[in-house]
Amino acid sequence: MIGIDVTRSLRGWTKIPILVLSAVGEEDEKVRALEAGADDYVTKPFGPRELVARLQAALRRADPGTADPVISAEGLSIDLAARIVEVDGAEVHLTPIEFSLLRTLALNRGRLLTHRALLIEVWGPEYADDVQVLRVHMSNLRRKIGAKYIHTDPGVGYRFSA
């Protein structure tokens, strides 16, 4: 797994600051890492004082109060770190895509997320216009956890309404 994949995976369940240390100083690589969720990108060579200063700055910007390892709502429990979903105490198996959709919606509780925003967040920018893929996965997710948790705004998007 390359660094960008690790960063994207971590961003899927945590808001912890991520600093990328790399020998690659090309702008495209820096942009890819930052778009994947990195908070900073430091190229070699760098001094230890600079690294410590960048780490301290990232920690100052981090908001530990927003990280909620378990989201609970009306019988639904989503453990973000363990990637476990339970409905009324019974564990529900979700595919990685279904979990990512649910996590994204739950972390934005009550907020309307457009089709495009969900597609980019879950699948990446290359899927930004593939609404049919989103609809199929959303249908499967609702079937597994129950329709009452996810509200559809027809032609616009979805919101976690629990």
N, C-alpha and C positions, 0 to 999 in steps of 0.2 A: 504494500500500500504506500503510495507516495504522500508527501506532506499535505498536499491540497486535499486528498481524499480523507486523510486523518482529520484535518481541520473541519471539513464539511461534516464528517461523522460526529465529531465532538459538538459542533454547533447544533446538531440535531437534538441534543438533550441538555446542554449546559451553556451558561453564559460566562463561564470562567474566561479570564483574559488569555488570549493566545498570541504569542510572539513567535514569528518564524525567523529562525537563524539559518542563513544560507550563504553559500559561496556564489550563487547565481545572482547577479546584479541587474539583469535585464528587466526593463520596465514591464514587459508582458507578463513575466513570471510574478513580479510584485503585485500587479493588478489582479492576476488570477488568484493569488493567495488571499488578498484583501477581500475580493468578491466572494471567496469561499467562506469567509468569516474571521480571518485573522485580524487582530487588533493592531498589529505592527509588524514590520518586516525589516530585519536588520541584516545587512550583508557583511561578510567577512572581508577584511579584518575589522574588528571592533575592539574597543578597550573595555575592560571590566567595569569601569565607572560608568561608561555609556550604557552598557547592558543593565546595570543595576538601576540607573536613572529611568530607563525605558520601562523596566518592570514595575518600578514604583509608580510611574505615571499611569500605566495600564491598570494597576490595582486601585489607584485613586478614582479612575473613571468607572471602574466596575461598581455595579449596584447590587450588593449581596442580598438586599431585601426583595429583589424581584425574582430570585431563583426559588421556585417552589418544586421540590422533588416529587411531590404527590399532589395531583389536582383531583379534587373530589366534588361531585355535583350530582344530587338526586339519584343516588345508588350507583353512580359510575365513579370508578377510581382509576386514575392513570398515574402509574409510577414511572416518571420520566427516566430516571437513572437505570432502573431494572428492566424497563420496557415491558411492564406487566399491566394489562388492562383487566379490570373486573367489573362485572355488572351484577349488582345485588349479591356480591360475595363470590360469584362464580367467575373463574378466569376465562377470558375470551382470547382465542388465538387470532392475532392480526398479522397480516403480511407486513414486511418492512414499509411498503408504500402506505398501507392503511394506517399503520401506527404513526407515520410521519404526517399524514393528513390530519389525524385526530390530534396529535400533539400541537401542530401549527394552529388549528382552530381553537383548541383549549387555551393555549397561551395568549390568544387574542380574543378571549371570551367577550361575547356581546358585540364585537366589531365585525362589520361586513368585510369579508375578504373576497375580492373579485376572482373570477376564474383564472385570469392571467396571473395574479399575485400568487395563488395557490400552486399553479403549474410551475412557475419559476422557482418558488420556495422548495417544492417537493421534488420536481423532476429536473429543474435547471432551465436556463433561458432558451435552449433549443426546443423545448416543448411548450413555449409560451402561448401558442395558439391551438393546441390540441385538446379542445374542450371535451370531446367525446371520451378520451382516455380518463379525464377527471370524473366525468359522470359515471362511468362504469365502476371505477374504484370507490366513488362516494356511495353508490348504490350497494356495493358489497359491504362497505363499512357500516352503513345504516342497518343492513340486514343482520349484521353480527352484534351490534351494540344497541340497536333500537333507534327508531326514527326521531324520537322526541328530543334528542340532544342536539341535532343539527337542523337548522332552519335554512330553507332555500329562498333566495330572492331571485325569482325567475329571470333568466337572461343576464344576471349580474354576478351572482356568487353565492357564498354560504357563510353562515355564522354559527358559532357554538352558542346555543341559547340556554343551556342549563345553568 
